[in-house]
Amino acid sequence: MPKTVYNSGAGFLTGAADFSNSDLKPSGGSSDQKSGNPAAMTDNSSNVRRSRTESRIAIILAIAALCTAMAALVVSLTRPDNCSCVSEATNAASGSITSGSESTEQAPAPPGPPGARGEMGSSGPAGAQGPIGFPGGDGVLAAAFAARGPNCNATGDGVADDTAALQACIDAAGETASAVILPAGVYLTTDTLHVPGGVRIQGEGIGNNPLSITRPTGSMIKYRGTGVTMNITGHAASLVRVTLFDELHTASVGVLVHANGVGIESLVLHEVLFYYYTGGTALHMHATNGGGVAYCSFYDLRFRHASSAIVLESDGINFSFVNSNTFYGGAISGGGYAYGIHIRGPGSVNNNVFMNIVVEMYASTHGHLVVEGESSWVEVYGSRFEAKDQTESVPIVSFHDNTSMNVFEAMVGHSWVKVNTHANPRVRVATGKTIAPAGVSRNELLNPTFAINTNQGNFDADGRSIGDVASELSYWQTTCASVHQFVAEADMLYAGNTVLQVTVPAQSTCDLTPLGYVPPSPTARHIAFGAHIQADDTDASAYAGMRGHSEAIQGSSPQSGFPAMSWSFVGLEVRYEGQLLSPKLYFENQRLSGAVVINVTAPLLSYAGLVPVAGLPGEQGVSNVASFNTSLAAFTGYLQLSRFVSVVRLSGTGTVSRINWSLERYVRGSVLTLINDGAVGFASSVYVSLAGAWSAGAGHSLGLLSNGDGTWTEIYRS
């Protein structure tokens, strides 16, 4: 029976009758076929079948030829294997067909080399615009919850209460410290939103007209209630590009940061508009019961109508504090204000910095900036304070009498500033409408130039004392074993300020104490004390000490390891509340053996909290007072003084005939006042020209004018 084989690859009939097992041959007919016998007829039928088969083969070969031609055309356009019939049709055309039980399928010919790549077609039309991304400038919000998304379900239509939806969204974000995105809209809330640490609430801005609150175009949280709009309870939370609106003007606080026995730090508020918090405080940072708020940053905050815009407050219990927070830019304006910025204790509220902020409400009941509390002070730079309707009796800026160390460098208009410049010497007002005089900075020590009670001949040719002068220092005493004095200009750090050389034995400490200084002013709040120090060894150290307002002795940071013979200033500042100061300079030798030498010059004690520049006596408020005992055994009638001393208190008995005749002559025009505390007399001579002999009683004075050549002329007496 004939077999037919299908090539599945080409889909064409390619088989033919199998003659291999038949006795019939495909040759021409025989005589038996002509005779009409059955066998012949059978052969004839076979011939017919063979003819049909051959016709089929011819058709197949024709189709294969056509396919080959088509394949050649395709090859010119693309790879040849795109036409699955090519190789098989070619095989069929070549007669490579097996018969019998063998498969007629055969392995395809290996593909030819790839054809040339066709030209790229023209670009299709641009796709649809993608969704708007998150607001830029604040980093990529990798994980965020959309307030109107399926996980939050807030409406943002300003009508439905979104409190529960927003709180659920914030809570979900709090689990992974993620962000809550507020698309533009109005989100009505009727209760406090509690924001845990790490959560960022981000809107799409405060709109194109923040003053038209009835037609908001940005992201707004509209609060309707009497409590707190938003309470931030943890570290590193953020509120960005959002408006907070107190719809009924009855809220107590807009944003509350309450650190009650805990620390809260690293908060960020950026581009936030507080609107109509006239019933309370817009932003309140409050530390209680040992809590603290620190290291927070606020950028471009806008306050429009409030009772208080910003309040920083600490109760002082267990050292609670609100310190080291910074405000950059922004503005406070509108009406209804009791305070603009209120810094208040009694706890620590200090080192909070305001830079380039504008505070220009119409008026304020208590002041645009008010600082109060003995542990409170603020720093303000490059800002502007104005109040065109301010009551004349109310200062626009007020630093209460119990605060000090404030720094204020800003412009003030339409009003005045209340400040104790002695306690706040760095308050400087840039305006022509009011002034605040700078604090007076003067040295209150009576003998800051280290004048000594000595006689002519006790200095060598280089102006250095030959012997120990520890017992001869006016208004100073020391426990140091050896003290010498340098009066030569070459040894001085500042002209007119002699140098003491103190020798300190190994493994020991000594001190130098001023015995006389002007009593503190009632306005004094802080007192500074110190001196310039120079040492010859890195094992030497020096520090200043003084009694603080707690009555405990406080010490400065010690200066040790001096580079050889370089000058350094050691000193400290303490709060003054009427305590006995007891200032001292301490010198220490850390060597196991061998003494060290420490030089001291230009000591100071200042009540304004500023360090005056050392200079010539009579300048910078230097009080140059010395004492001289004329009953000393070495006294011969010659009075030898430091030429920078301007007042001398004389004690003892004897008669003075010359003053600094050959050594350290006073500059021409210098005035020397002599106060008689004993029974000292003066004899008129060519060296001291008097109107007559002077031997007045105790408490009387004599004024002399230096001629510059060692001689003197009386100008007054009393």
HUKARA-V216827 format. One line per field, one symbol per residue. ss: DSSP state (A for helix, B for strand, O for the rest). phi: phi as a letter, one per 20 degrees, with the letter a starting at -180 (. if undefined). burial: # if it has 9 or more other ideal C-beta (glycine too) atoms within 8 Angstrom, else .. Layout:
# HUKARA-V216827
ss->???
phi->???
burial->???
This chain:
# HUKARA-V216827
ss->OOOOOBOOOOOOBOOOOOOOOOOOOOOOOOAAAAAOOAAAAAAAAAAAAAAAAAAAAAAAAAAAAAAAAAAAAAAOOOOAAAOOOAAAAAAAAOOOOOOOOOOOOOOOOOOOOOOOOOOOOOOOOOOOOOOOOOOOOOOOOOOBBBOOOOOOOOOOBBBBBOAAAAAAAAAAAAAOOOBBBBOOBBBBBOOOBBBOOOOBBBBOOOOOOOOOAAAOOOBBBBBOOOOBBBBBOOOOOBBBBBBBBBOOOOOOBBBBBBBBOOBBBOOBBBBBBBBBBBBBBBBBBBBBOOOBBBOOBBBOOBBBBBBBBBBBBBOOAAAOBBBOOBBBOOBBBOOOBBBBBBBBOOOBBBBBBBBOOBBOOOOBBBBBBBBBOOOBBBBBBBBBBBOOOOOOOOOOBBBOOOOOOOBBBBBBBOOOBBOOOOOOOBBBBOOOOOOOOOOOOOOOBOBOOOOBOBOOOOBOOOOBBOOOOAAABOOBBBOOOBBBBBOOAAAOOOOOOOBBBBBBOOOBBBBBBBOOBOOOOOOOOBBBBBBBBBBOOOOBBBBBBBBOOOOOBBBOOOBBOOOOOOBBBBBBBBBOOOOOOOOBBBBBBOOOOOOBBBBBBBBBBBOOOOOOOOOOOOOOOOOBBBBBBOOOOOOOOBBBOOOOOOBBBBBOBBBBOBBOOOOOOOOOOOBBBBBBOOBBBBOOOOOBBOOOOBOOOOOOBBBBBBOOOOOBBBBBBO
phi->.fdcddeffemdfcebfeefdeffdfeffdfffffnfgffffffffffffffffffffffffffffffffffffgfdbffffdfeffffffffenececmfffefbfffgffffffffffffffffffffffffgencneefcbdefdefecmfememdffegffffffffffffcldddedfgrddfccbfeddffneddcddoenebfedffcfdddcdeecrdddfbdedbfleccclcddcefemcfebeddddeemcdcbmfcdcldddcmefeadfccdcdclnebcbmeccclecdcmafcfccdbcemflmfbccmdcddmnbcbncneecedcdbeeffcbleddclddccffabfdqfcccbofddbccccldccbbfdfffedffccdffedbmfdbcbeccmacdebeffecfdecdeaeebccffffdceeffcfelfcebdgoedefendffdfdgedfemccbdffbcdcddfgfeefcgndfdeddddfflbccbccfecbfgffgefcccdbrbecccdbfeebbbdcafefemefddfffecmgggmdebedabccfdcnffflfbddccdeffbnecdcecblfbbceemdefffafgnelmfeddcdbefeffefcneddcffdfdcceecncocedbclfdclfffgnfdddddedccedcdfbfecedfrgcbffgneccdcdfendndccfcabb
burial->......#..#.#.###.##............##......##.##.##.##..#..##..##.###.##.##..##....#..#.##.######...#......#..........#...................#.....#..#####...#.###.#...##.##########...############...#.#############..#..#..#.######.#.####################..#.#.#######...###.############################.####.################...####.####.###.#..#.#######.####.####.#####.##.################.#####..#...#######..###########.#.#.#########.#....#.#..#.################.##...###...##..####.#.#..######..####.#########.#...#####..#..#...###############.#########.....###.###.#.....#####.###..#.#########.#...##################.##.#..#############..#..###############.########..###...#######.#######..####...#.....########..###.#..#.
